[in-house]
C-alpha cells in the first residue's frame, strides 16, 4: 500500500513538473524571456546549480551560449563551443544525453565550467523536427548522479525548448526581415517632372524574400529605376538585398550605361558574396527625350502599354543573373517612350502560381496593363493577378507613365 502511494506521489510530481514547463504562459513570451523562465523552472525542479542553453549558429559550426541560470557569465562572455569538441560539443555531435561526474578532470572546452566549481554535468541535445537546434545542460557544485527520470525530464524540457525556440526565432526572423525589407523600399516615390509613378509591395504568406524596387534621380537628370529579386527567403535574403541595393546605387552614380552598372554589381557580388544570386532590371529614363535604356540580369520582362494599345512585353535582351557569369556580356536596350506610354515592372511573385502555367500569368498581366494613370493601373493589376488570394511569394510592382501631353 505504501509503495502504491509513493508511486502515485511520484506520478503526480512528474505531471506537475511537465506542466511547469509546458503551460500557456510561455505562448506570449519572446525568445529571451521564454528561455530565462524555463531554465529557472528546470533548475528549481531538478535542484541543480546551473542550467544553460546553447544554440547552434547559422553555419552549424558553433554552439553559442544564449541563456543561463547560475552560469550567466557564459552568456555575457559570448561563450562559443565548436560542435564535436568538449562537453556541449560532444552532446551536439552525438545527439544523445552525456553525463560527466568529474568536471575538473574531464574534457570540457569552456574553462568557465571548471572555474565555477562544477562537479557534475548532464547535457541533452535540442532537436526539433529532426534538426539539431542546440544543447541544454545542467550542472551541480556537488557530486550528483542523475536518475533516469531526471534525464527523461531534461530531455522533455529540451524538446520543449527546441520546438519553442525554432518557432520563436522563425517568427522573429520573419518580422526582422520584413522590417528590413520595408525600410529599404522607398516610403514614397519621388516627384519627377515628366513621369508619374505608382508601386505595390506585398510580402508572401510563406516567407519574406528579397524583392525590392528603387527609384532615384541621377546627376545627369535621368531617373534610375530598379526592380530586383534575390534568391532565397527570410532574413539572409533581405540582408543581401540591402547590400545589393546600396551597391547598385553607388555604381549608378558613376556610370551612364545600365549594362555597365549591372556588370560592376555582378563583379562585386561574386567577389564578396559568391553564394548569392539575383535577377535585376536596371533602367535609366530620360523623361524629356522620351527614352529609356534598359539592362536585364535575368529578370522578368517589363510590360509596355502605348496609348490606345494593349500591353505587351518589351522587346528586351536578357542576360545572366547577378552572381553568375562574370565574363558574360551584358547589353543595354534603348526604347522610345511616347507621351502617355506606361511601363510595368514586377517580380515573379506576381505571375507565378503553383497550379498554373507561367505563360498564363504573363498573359493575364498583359491583359491587365494599359496606358492609364499608374495608381489605377496598379489597382487593376493587383485585382487581376492577386485578387483575394495572398500570394505564396513576395509581390513587387512598379508602374511608370510618361506624362501625357
N, C-alpha and C positions, 0 to 999 in steps of 0.2 A: 504494500500500500504506500509505504514511504517512497519507494523507488518510482512508483507511478506519479506521485505528487511532484517529485523532483523533476521528472521528465516533462510534466505539464508546465512547471515553472520555467524550465529551460526553453520549452517551445514558445511560451508567452514572451519571454525575454528576447528570443531570437526574432519573433514577429515585431516586437517594439523596436528593435534595432533596425530591422528592414524598413519599417515605416518612418523611422527617423531620418533615413537618407533618401526616401522616395516621396516625401509629402509634397503637396501642391505649392507650398511657399516658394519652392525653387523655380517654379514656372515664370515668375515675374522678375527674376534676377538677371543681371549681366554676368559675363564670364567670371570676372574677378570676385564679385560678391558671392556667386554660387560656389566657387572653389573654396573661398575663405570659410563660408558657413559649413560646407560639407566636411572639410578637413577637421574643423573643430569638433564636429559631432563624432567623426571617426576616432579622433584622439580620445574623447571622453568615453566612448563606448568600449574601446579596446584598452583603455587605461595605459596609453603609451605617452612618451615624452615628445615625440616629433611625428609629424605627418607632412609629406611633401608630394607635390605633383610636378613632374617634369614633362613638357610637351615636345613632340618631335618637330624639328624645324622643316621648312619647305623642301629643302634638299634631302631630307631624311638621313642626315649625317650626324646631327647632334640632338641630344635631349637638353632642353633649356628649362631651368628652374622657373616655374611660373607662379606657384603659390606654396606657402609653407606655414606651418604652425609649430613653434618650438625650435625652428631652424630657419628663421626669417632671413638670416644673412645669405642663405643660398640664393634668394630672390634679389636682395639688394646688391649682391655682388655679381648678379647675372651669371650664375654658375652654368657651365656647359659640360656635358659628358658625351664623348663620342660613342655612338652605337657600337656595342661589342666590347667596350673597354670598361673596367671597373665593375662596381656592383649594379648600378642602374643600367649601364650599357649592356651588361650581361642579361638582365631581365628583358630588355627590349629585343636583343638579338635572339634569345631562346624562346621568348614569348611564353614564359611559364613562371610560376612563383619561385623566388630564390630567397633562401634563408641564410643569414650569416650569424654565427654565435659568438664570434670574437672579432669585432671590427678592427681593433688595433693591429691585428696580425693578418688581416685579410687583404685581398687585392681590391682596394677601393680607389677610384680615380680622384674623387674630390676630398682634399685634406680636411675640409670643414667637418666631415663626419667623425674623423678622429679627434680633431681639436675640440669638438663639442663634448667629447667624452662618451659617445655612444658605445654600447657593448653589443647589442643585438639589433639586427635589421631584418625586415621582411618586405620584399617588394613583389608587386604583381604588374603585369602589362595592362595598358589601357587599349582595348581593341573594340572598334565599332564597325560592324558590317564587314568583318574580316580584315580591316585596315588597322595597322598599328597607329595609335594616336600619341602614346607616351607611356609613362610609368608612374605608378603610385607606390610610395614606400613609407613604412612606419619604423620608428626606432625607439629603443629603451636604453636608459642610462644604466640599468642593471641587467644582469644576465636574464634572458627571457626565452622560454620555449613557447612558441605559438601553437595553439591547438589546431586540429583540423577544422573545427567550427570557426575559429578566429580567421584562419586562412580563407575559408569559404566566404565569410562575411567581407573580408577585404576584397576578394575577387568580385563580389556583388557590388560593393561600393565602386570598384574600378570600372565595372561595366556601366554603372550609372554615370560616373564621371565621363567616360569615353563618349557615350551617346549624347549627353548634355553638352559637352564641350564642342563636339563636332557640329551639333545643331546651332549652338550659340555663336560659334566662330563663323559658320556659314552665313548666319543672319547678319552678324556684324560686318563681315567682309562684303556682303551684298550691299548693305547700307553705305559702307565706306566707298565702294566702287561707284555706286550711284551718285553719291555726293561729289566725288572727284569728277566724274563724267559731266555732271551738270555744271560744275564750276568752270569747266574748260569749253563748254559750248556757249556761244555768245548769249548773254542775258537779253540783249536787244540788238537787232540788226542795224547796221549803220544807215544813216540817211544820206544818200548819194545822188546828186543831180543826174538825171538821165536814166536811172534804173529804179525799179521797185523790187522789194524782196518780201518773202514770207517763208516761214520754216515750221516744221513739226518735228518733235522728237518724242519717242515713246519707248521706254525700256521694255524688254521682253519679259514674259512671265517666268521663263525658265531660269535665266541668269543674266546679269548685266554684262554687256560685251564691251567692245572697243570702238563703237561707231562714233564718228564726230563730223561736224561740219564747221566751216570757218569762213568769215567774210572780213576783208580788211582793205584799206586803201594803201596804194604804193606811192613812192616818191614821184613816179612818172605821171601820176594822176589816174592810172588804171586801177582797176579793182581786182584783188586776188580772191578767188573762190576755191574752197577746198571741200571735198567730200571723201571721207576715208572710213575704212573698216579693218581694224586689227584682228587677226586670227586669235581665237580663244575667248574666254569669258572670265568674269569675276575681276577681282582687284588687280591681278597681274596684267590683264589686257588693258584695263583702264590706265594703269601707270605707263605702259608702253605707249598708249595713245597720247598721253600728255607729253611725253618726251618727243614723240614724232611731230606733234603739233607745233611745239616750240622750235624744233629744228627746221621744219618747213618754213615757218615764218621768217627765221633768220636768213635762210637761203633765198627766199623770195625778195628780200631787201637788196640782195647783191646781184641778182640775175634777172634778165628780162625775157628769158626763154623758159616756158613751163617744163620742157623736157630736161633742161639742164638742172632745174630745181629738183626734179624727181631723181635725176641721176645722182646728185650730191646727197640727197636724202637716203637713197639706197646704199650708197657707199658708207655713210655714217652708221646706218642700222646694221649693215653686215659686219662692220668692224667692232662696234660696241655692244650690239645685241643680236648676235648671229642666229639665235633661235627664233627671233620674231619675224613674222611676215604680215603683210597688209596689202589691201587694194587701196589705191589712192587716185583721185582725179583732181588735177590742178588746172585752174582756168584763170587766164588774165583777160579781163574785159575792158575794152575802151568804149565807154558809152557814147562819146562824141562821134567817133568814127563808125560806130555800129559794127564793131568787130570783136570776136572772141578768139583767143588762142588756147587750145586745149591739149593736154597730155594725160594719158591714162596708163596707170600701172595696174592693169588687170581689173579695173573697176567696171561696174555696170554702166552701159552707155546712157548718156543723158537723153531725155525726150525733148524734141524741139517742136513747138507749135507755132505756125505762122498765122497771122490774122485770116480768118475765114477758112482755115485748113485743119484737118485732123492732126493729132500728134503723131510723130514718127521718130524713130531712133536717129540720133545724129550719126552721120557717116564718119566714123572715127576709127583710126588705127589704135589697137590696144596692145600695150607692151607687157613685159613680165611684171609680176608682183614686186613690191618693195620687199627686200630681203632675199631676192633671188637674182641670179644672172648679172653679176657686176659688169661684165664686158658686153652685155647685150645692148643693142642700140635703143634709144628712146626718141620718140618722134613727137612733133607738135603739129597739130592740125588747126588751120585757120578757117573760121566760119563767119559769114556775114550775118548780122542780126538786124533786120529792118525794124523800124518803129512798130511797137505793139507785139513783137515776137516774144515768146516765152520759152525759157529753158527749165526743165525739171531735173534736178539731181537727187539721188536717193541711194540708200544702201539696200542690200539684197533681202533684208528682213521684210521689206515692203512687198516683194513679189514672190518670194519662195514660200511654198506650203508643202507639208509632207505628203499629202494625198492628192496633189495636183501638179501637173507638168509645169516646169518653169515657163515654157512658152505661153501658157495660159495666163500666168501672172503678168508677163510682158505685154500681152495683148490687151488685158484689162487696163493696164496703166496707160497705154497709148490712147485707148478709148476715153479715159477719164481726163486726160490733159488737153487743155485748149488755151488759146491766146486771150486770156481774160485777166482780171485783177488777181494778183498772186494769192491773196488770202482766200478768195473764193475758189480758186483752182486747188489750193491746198485742202480745203474742206471737201471738195469733190473727190480728190484722190484718196483721202483717208476714208471717206464713206464707201467708195467703190472697192477698195482693196483691204481695208481693215474691218469696217462695219462694227458689229457688236463683239466680234471675237478678238480677244487680245492675242497678238502675235507671239509665237514662241521666242523669236529673236528680236533684238533691238530694231527699231524703225527710225530712220532719219530721212527727212525730206527737206529740200531747199529749192525754192522757186525764185527765178529771176525774170523779170519782164523789162524789156527796153520800153521806156515811157512812150506811149503813142503820141503822134504829132497833134 
